[in-house]
């Protein structure tokens, strides 16, 4: 499935973020799966009622993150994703599992009937909060083929947030984008240096001019700066949609409504 077929448009798609509460087995985990699922569905309803173009579900409350993601996380994320998909059968939905659990995310997406995943560490190595992360494109797409999930699109971060890229300082973001495109990425995600930090609009333009696949903005888009990112194929918005603009807070219906309304006006 192509980006256009999935979202129905090629520019300025708005993807809302659902940060599920801390899952069982993680340091902050304290809720039952039924409670976590109910909260995720409540936020999905807020987004849907505001006219969001798509959603992505992520386990961001599972801090501190680990490269060793257990089966309890996959099972929990599948339960949440199945519940949200059941509410909105035709809404484009994706999943990301931190940290860099890209194969796990593909498995969850396949089992839940989701449309895309967000993958870290797709091409080139970098040093993340959790340690050294090496490229995974070859293994990830072979796994996608192996489980019969070719219809699940893989959107990939490049020069991602919360990471040091000194080891590839001689590789530009445009070259990184071209390498990801060569490695069959379905779309590229550009971010700022951290969650909620604005991406550089100049990087958006440079990457968009250097590749022929969709380019998404993955952090820092707000009501006040959205005009700077309308040329992106999509904008993943999380922190700005939360109460007080803090990613850890619940989704604020008024913030979502105002943002989506403004984008709809600008897209006309």
C-alpha positions in Angstrom: 0.0 0.0 0.0 1.4 3.4 -0.9 1.4 6.5 1.3 -1.2 8.2 -0.8 -3.5 5.1 -0.7 -3.1 4.9 3.0 -3.7 8.5 4.0 -5.6 9.8 1.0 -3.3 12.8 0.5 0.4 13.4 -0.1 1.0 16.5 2.0 0.4 17.8 5.5 -1.0 14.5 6.9 -1.5 14.8 10.7 -0.6 11.7 12.7 -1.5 11.9 16.4 0.6 10.1 19.1 -0.9 7.8 21.7 1.7 7.3 24.5 0.4 4.2 26.3 0.9 4.1 30.0 3.8 2.2 31.5 3.5 -1.5 30.7 3.8 -4.5 33.0 7.4 -5.3 33.9 8.7 -1.8 33.3 9.9 0.4 36.2 6.9 2.7 36.3 4.3 0.0 35.4 1.4 0.1 37.9 -1.8 -0.3 35.8 -3.7 -3.3 34.6 -3.8 -4.0 30.9 -7.5 -3.3 30.9 -6.8 0.2 32.3 -4.0 0.9 29.9 -6.2 -0.2 27.0 -9.1 1.9 28.2 -7.0 5.0 28.4 -5.5 4.5 24.9 -9.0 4.1 23.5 -10.2 7.2 25.2 -7.3 9.2 23.6 -8.0 7.6 20.2 -11.6 8.8 20.5 -10.4 12.3 21.2 -8.2 12.3 18.1 -10.9 10.7 15.9 -13.5 13.2 16.9 -11.1 16.0 16.0 -10.7 14.6 12.5 -7.1 13.4 12.8 -5.6 11.7 9.7 -3.9 8.8 11.5 -2.5 7.6 14.8 0.6 6.0 16.1 0.8 4.0 19.3 4.0 4.1 21.3 5.2 2.8 24.7 7.0 6.0 25.7 6.2 5.7 29.4 8.4 2.5 29.6 11.4 4.6 30.8 14.2 3.9 31.1 14.2 2.1 27.7 16.1 -1.1 26.9 17.1 -2.9 23.7 15.9 -6.1 25.4 12.1 -5.9 25.0 10.3 -8.8 26.6 7.3 -10.8 25.4 5.1 -9.0 28.0 5.6 -5.7 26.2 4.7 -7.2 22.8 1.6 -8.9 24.3 0.5 -5.7 26.0 1.1 -3.5 22.9 -0.9 -6.0 20.8 -3.8 -5.8 23.3 -3.8 -2.0 23.1 -3.4 -1.9 19.3 -6.2 -4.5 18.7 -8.6 -2.5 20.9 -7.9 0.8 19.0 -8.1 -0.9 15.7 -11.5 -2.4 16.7 -12.8 1.0 17.4 -11.6 2.5 14.1 -11.3 -0.1 11.4 -10.4 2.3 8.6 -8.3 4.9 10.4 -4.6 4.6 9.4 -2.8 3.2 12.5 0.9 2.6 13.3 3.0 1.4 16.2 6.5 2.0 17.6 8.1 -0.1 20.3 10.9 1.4 22.3 13.7 1.0 22.2 14.4 0.0 18.6 12.2 -3.1 18.9 11.5 -2.8 15.2 10.8 -6.5 14.5 8.6 -6.6 17.6 6.6 -3.7 16.2 6.2 -5.4 12.8 4.8 -8.5 14.6 2.4 -6.4 16.7 1.3 -4.5 13.6 0.6 -7.7 11.7 -1.3 -9.3 14.6 -3.3 -6.1 15.2 -4.1 -5.2 11.6 -2.1 -2.0 11.7 -0.7 -0.1 8.6 2.8 1.1 9.5 5.6 1.1 12.0 8.2 3.7 13.1 11.6 2.2 13.1 14.8 3.4 14.7 18.4 2.6 13.6 17.5 1.7 10.0 20.7 2.7 8.3 24.1 3.7 9.8 25.1 3.3 13.5 24.6 5.9 16.2 24.8 6.1 20.0 21.4 6.4 21.6 20.5 6.9 25.3 20.4 3.1 25.6 23.8 2.5 23.9 25.2 1.8 20.5 22.5 1.1 17.9 23.5 -0.5 14.6 21.7 -0.5 11.3 18.8 -3.0 10.9 17.4 -2.5 7.4 18.5 -5.9 6.0 17.3 -7.9 8.9 14.1 -5.9 9.4 12.8 -6.2 5.8 13.7 -9.9 5.7 11.7 -10.4 8.8 8.8 -8.5 7.3 8.9 -10.8 4.3 9.2 -13.9 6.5 6.1 -13.1 8.5 4.0 -12.0 5.5 3.8 -8.3 6.5 4.9 -6.6 3.3 1.7 -4.5 3.4 3.0 -2.9 6.7 4.9 0.3 5.8 8.2 1.0 7.5 8.8 4.7 8.3 12.3 5.2 9.4 14.0 7.8 11.6 17.2 9.3 10.2 19.8 11.2 12.4 17.2 10.6 15.1 16.6 12.5 18.4 18.1 11.6 21.7 21.2 10.3 20.0 24.8 11.2 19.1 25.7 11.0 15.5 29.4 11.8 15.8 30.3 8.4 14.4 28.7 9.4 11.1 29.5 13.1 11.2 31.0 12.8 7.7 27.6 11.5 6.4 25.1 14.3 5.7 21.4 14.0 6.5 20.8 14.0 2.7 23.2 11.1 2.3 21.6 9.2 5.2 18.2 9.8 3.6 19.4 8.4 0.2 20.9 5.4 2.0 17.5 4.7 3.7 15.7 5.1 0.4 18.2 2.7 -1.3 17.5 0.3 1.6 13.7 0.3 0.7 12.4 2.6 3.5 8.8 3.5 2.9 9.3 7.0 4.4 11.8 9.0 6.3 11.3 10.8 9.6 13.2 13.9 10.6 13.3 15.1 14.2 14.8 17.8 16.4 17.4 16.8 19.1 14.8 15.6 21.6 11.1 14.9 22.1 9.1 18.1 21.6 12.1 19.9 20.0 11.5 21.4 16.5 13.0 19.8 13.5 14.9 22.1 11.2 12.8 23.2 8.2 16.0 23.5 6.1 16.6 19.8 6.7 13.0 19.0 5.6 13.6 20.9 2.3 17.0 19.3 1.8 15.9 15.8 2.4 12.7 16.2 0.4 14.8 17.3 -2.6 17.2 14.4 -2.3 14.8 11.5 -2.2 11.6 10.3 -3.9 9.9 8.8 -0.9 7.7 10.5 1.7 9.3 12.7 4.4 7.7 13.0 7.8 8.4 15.4 10.6 8.7 13.5 13.9 9.0 16.1 16.6 8.3 19.7 17.6 5.4 20.6 15.5 3.0 23.0 17.2 0.0 25.2 16.5 2.3 28.2 16.2 4.9 26.7 13.8 2.9 24.3 11.7 3.1 26.5 8.7 6.8 25.7 8.5 6.1 22.0 8.0 3.2 21.9 5.7 5.4 20.7 2.8 6.1 17.5 4.8 4.2 14.5 3.7 3.2 14.0 7.3 3.6 15.5 10.8 3.7 13.2 13.8 2.5 15.2 16.7 2.6 14.1 20.3 3.8 16.6 22.9 1.9 19.5 21.6 -1.4 17.6 21.9 -0.9 16.9 25.6 -2.1 19.2 28.4 0.5 21.9 28.9 2.5 20.6 25.9 4.1 17.9 28.1 4.3 14.5 26.5 3.7 12.7 29.8 0.3 14.3 30.3 -3.1 13.2 28.9 -4.3 14.3 25.5 -6.0 17.7 25.5 -9.1 17.7 23.3 -9.0 21.5 22.7 -5.4 21.4 21.6 -6.1 18.7 19.1 -9.2 20.4 17.8 -7.5 23.7 17.3 -4.5 22.2 15.6 -6.4 20.0 13.2 -8.8 22.9 12.4 -5.9 25.2 11.5 -4.2 22.5 9.3 -7.5 21.9 7.5 -7.8 25.6 6.8 -4.2 25.8 5.6 -4.6 22.8 3.3 -7.5 24.3 1.4 
